[in-house]
Amino acid sequence: MRVLFLSLLLVNVAFFAWEYRHPEPPPAAVARLEPGVPSVRLLRERAAGAPTGKAMPAPAPGPAANVR
């Protein structure tokens, strides 16, 4: 059992040394958009002062509004 443990430990250390010396190359750069595709703009990315064309509804009264 001791021999099995030591051999597995040795294999583990050897594998770590191999991976440390030979790391994977970084992935190639990929274009964010294909040519001719318009970019997407999220609603939160719009200017804060730009009018949206819709009025926000008033918040509903909470349960404390009905108490007399």
Helices and strands as residue ranges (DSSP letters): H 2-21, G 43-45, G 63-66
